[in-house]
């Protein structure tokens, strides 16, 4: 997919938002009746197959050995993080664990980039603040439930940050090829956990189908994210794509008839406001 150069970073970032937000909704739904590590392994396997076919079809540049290694390392961090994230969703409240993981996943790379490449403009910084507020409002709990799963959410957020930072070190190669190698890394982690647990059938057929689709969308989101980093700043791409809970919340409202509070509506508006602020050059 090709966008005008001026809008490319934002367009690719928003495509990743919709892909990741939909994937998390499907994965969270499937995780209700599945072993989360087995589900994540299945999702990453389907994503690997999908992106490998796309890589051969598009005939993009094959990454150099260092880029392949960084993609695998990033994928290992992201694969483990996603498995922990699904487990956190299964044992805790999505409204608590989702914003925590998203904020940590966005804040750590943004702070790292600010320290190494200098701070972005004031409008960007304001957009970061509004985006973080939007994430918390969209996914924040309003029912006073207990903090189950928050420890796993913290680990997942750190793992997501590791994915962002690792994949950003892959300096060459097409997005489909890098996304393919990142899925190789994620499969190494989640597959090893499944083999250690020996729970190979702890998943319903419906969960398996949703997991396959979630994996394709998640890997597609990774490819869009890589395109966003190639055409803009990494910190802007990370924070912009971290608005994916907006899509997850909207799908939960439309599909599952989940209550849509005024707090979440304000969060959606904040997220929409943050997009042009972050995208501005």
C-alpha positions in Angstrom: 0.0 0.0 0.0 1.4 3.4 -1.0 0.4 6.8 0.5 1.4 10.4 -0.4 4.8 11.1 1.2 3.4 13.9 3.4 0.8 11.6 5.0 2.7 8.3 4.8 3.8 8.1 8.4 0.3 8.9 9.8 -1.4 6.6 7.3 0.7 3.6 8.0 0.5 4.3 11.7 -3.3 4.4 11.6 -3.4 1.2 9.5 -1.3 -0.5 12.2 -3.8 0.9 14.9 -6.8 -0.7 13.1 -4.9 -4.0 12.5 -3.5 -4.3 16.1 -6.8 -3.1 17.7 -8.8 -5.7 15.8 -6.3 -8.4 16.5 -6.3 -7.7 20.2 -10.1 -7.8 20.3 -10.1 -11.2 18.5 -7.3 -12.5 20.5 -8.8 -11.4 23.8 -12.1 -13.0 22.8 -10.5 -16.2 21.8 -8.4 -16.3 25.0 -11.6 -16.9 27.0 -11.6 -20.5 25.9 -7.9 -21.3 25.2 -4.5 -21.7 26.7 -3.1 -18.2 26.0 0.4 -19.4 25.1 -1.0 -22.1 22.7 -3.3 -19.4 21.2 -0.4 -17.0 20.7 1.7 -19.7 19.1 -1.1 -20.5 16.7 -1.6 -16.8 15.9 2.1 -16.2 15.3 2.3 -19.3 13.1 -0.6 -18.0 10.9 1.0 -14.6 10.8 4.3 -16.0 9.7 2.7 -18.0 6.9 0.7 -15.0 5.8 3.6 -12.6 5.8 6.0 -15.1 4.1 3.6 -15.4 1.2 3.3 -11.6 1.0 7.1 -11.3 1.1 7.6 -13.7 -1.8 4.7 -12.0 -3.7 6.0 -8.5 -3.4 9.6 -9.5 -4.0 10.9 -6.9 -1.6 14.5 -6.4 -0.4 15.8 -9.3 1.6 17.3 -8.0 4.9 20.9 -8.2 5.8 22.1 -10.6 8.5 22.1 -7.8 11.2 18.6 -6.7 10.3 17.4 -10.3 10.3 18.9 -10.7 13.8 17.3 -7.5 15.1 14.0 -8.5 13.7 14.2 -11.9 15.4 15.2 -10.3 18.7 12.4 -7.8 18.5 10.0 -10.7 17.6 11.1 -12.7 20.7 10.4 -9.7 22.9 7.0 -9.1 21.2 6.0 -12.7 21.1 6.6 -13.2 24.8 4.9 -9.9 25.6 1.8 -10.8 23.6 1.4 -14.1 25.4 1.7 -12.4 28.8 -0.7 -9.8 27.6 -3.3 -12.4 26.6 -2.8 -14.1 30.0 -3.3 -10.8 31.8 -6.5 -10.2 29.9 -7.6 -13.7 30.8 -7.1 -13.2 34.6 -7.7 -9.5 35.0 -9.7 -6.6 33.8 -9.0 -5.4 30.2 -9.7 -1.8 31.4 -6.8 -2.0 33.8 -4.2 -4.1 32.0 -4.6 -2.8 28.4 -3.7 0.9 29.2 -0.8 0.0 31.4 0.8 -2.3 28.8 0.1 0.3 26.0 1.5 3.2 27.9 4.7 1.4 28.9 5.1 0.0 25.4 4.9 3.6 24.0 6.7 5.6 26.7 9.9 3.5 27.0 10.8 3.8 23.3 9.8 7.5 23.2 11.9 8.3 26.2 14.8 6.4 24.7 14.5 8.2 21.4 14.3 11.6 23.1 17.5 10.8 25.0 19.4 9.6 21.9 18.0 11.8 19.1 16.8 14.8 20.9 13.3 15.8 21.8 10.6 16.3 19.2 8.7 19.6 18.8 6.3 21.0 21.4 3.3 20.0 19.3 4.6 16.4 19.2 5.1 16.4 23.0 1.6 17.8 23.6 0.3 15.0 21.3 2.1 12.4 23.3 0.5 13.7 26.5 -3.0 13.8 24.9 -2.5 10.3 23.5 -1.5 8.8 26.9 -4.6 10.5 28.4 -6.7 9.1 25.7 -5.4 5.6 26.2 -6.2 5.7 29.9 -9.6 7.2 29.4 -10.5 4.6 26.7 -9.5 1.6 28.6 -9.6 2.8 32.2 -11.6 0.8 34.7 -14.6 2.5 36.3 -15.9 -0.4 38.5 -13.2 -0.5 41.2 -12.2 -4.1 40.3 -9.1 -5.6 41.9 -5.7 -5.2 40.3 -5.3 -8.8 39.0 -3.0 -9.1 36.0 -1.3 -5.8 36.5 2.1 -7.5 37.1 1.8 -9.4 33.8 0.7 -6.2 32.1 3.9 -4.4 33.3 6.0 -7.3 31.9 4.0 -7.2 28.6 4.5 -3.4 28.3 8.2 -3.8 28.7 8.2 -6.6 26.2 6.3 -4.4 23.7 8.8 -1.7 24.2 11.6 -4.2 23.5 9.8 -5.2 20.3 9.6 -1.5 19.1 13.2 -0.8 19.9 14.5 -4.1 18.5 12.6 -3.9 15.2 13.7 -0.3 14.8 17.4 -1.4 14.6 16.6 -3.4 11.4 17.9 -0.8 9.0 17.3 -2.6 5.7 14.9 -5.1 4.1 11.3 -4.8 3.1 8.6 -4.6 5.8 7.1 -8.0 4.9 10.5 -9.7 5.2 11.2 -8.1 8.5 7.7 -8.9 9.8 8.4 -12.5 8.8 11.6 -12.7 10.7 10.0 -11.1 13.7 7.4 -13.9 13.8 10.2 -16.4 13.7 11.5 -14.9 16.9 8.0 -14.9 18.5 7.4 -18.5 17.6 10.7 -19.5 19.2 9.5 -18.0 22.5 5.9 -19.0 22.6 6.5 -22.4 21.0 9.1 -23.2 23.6 6.6 -22.4 26.4 3.9 -24.6 24.8 6.4 -27.5 24.5 7.4 -27.0 28.2 3.7 -26.9 29.3 2.7 -29.8 27.1 -0.8 -28.4 26.7 -1.4 -29.0 23.0 -5.2 -29.3 22.9 -6.3 -26.8 25.5 -8.2 -24.7 23.0 -11.7 -24.8 21.4 -12.1 -24.9 17.6 -13.7 -21.4 17.6 -10.8 -20.0 19.5 -8.4 -21.5 17.0 -10.2 -19.9 14.1 -10.2 -16.5 15.8 -6.6 -17.0 16.7 -5.6 -17.6 13.1 -7.3 -14.4 12.0 -5.8 -12.4 14.9 -2.3 -13.6 14.0 -2.6 -12.4 10.4 -3.9 -9.0 11.5 -1.2 -8.7 14.2 1.5 -9.5 11.7 0.0 -7.1 9.2 0.0 -4.4 11.9 3.7 -5.0 12.4 4.4 -4.5 8.7 2.4 -1.2 8.7 4.3 -0.1 11.8 7.6 -0.8 10.1 6.5 1.3 7.1 5.6 4.1 9.6 9.0 4.0 11.1 10.7 4.1 7.7 8.8 7.3 6.7 8.7 9.2 10.0 10.1 9.3 13.6 10.1 6.1 15.6 8.7 7.8 18.7 5.8 9.3 16.8 5.0 5.9 15.2 5.2 4.1 18.6 2.8 6.6 20.4 0.4 6.8 17.4 0.1 3.1 17.0 -0.4 2.7 20.8 -3.8 4.2 20.3 -5.0 0.8 19.2 -7.2 0.3 22.3 -9.6 2.7 20.7 -10.4 0.1 18.1 -10.6 -2.7 20.6 -13.1 -0.7 22.8 -15.2 0.2 19.8 -15.4 -3.4 18.6 -16.3 -4.5 22.1 -19.1 -2.0 22.0 -20.4 -2.9 18.5 -19.9 -6.7 18.7 -20.3 -7.6 22.4 -22.6 -4.6 23.3 -20.2 -3.5 26.0 -21.2 -0.4 27.9 -19.7 2.7 26.3 -19.3 5.3 29.1 -18.8 9.0 28.9 -15.2 8.4 30.1 -14.5 6.2 27.1 -16.1 8.6 24.7 -13.9 11.4 26.0 -10.9 9.1 25.5 -11.9 8.5 21.9 -12.0 12.2 21.3 -8.6 12.6 22.9 -7.2 9.9 20.7 -8.6 11.5 17.6 -7.2 14.9 18.7 -3.7 13.3 19.3 -3.4 11.9 15.8 -2.8 15.2 13.9 -0.7 16.6 16.8 1.6 13.6 16.6 1.6 13.5 12.8 2.5 17.1 12.4 6.1 17.7 11.1 
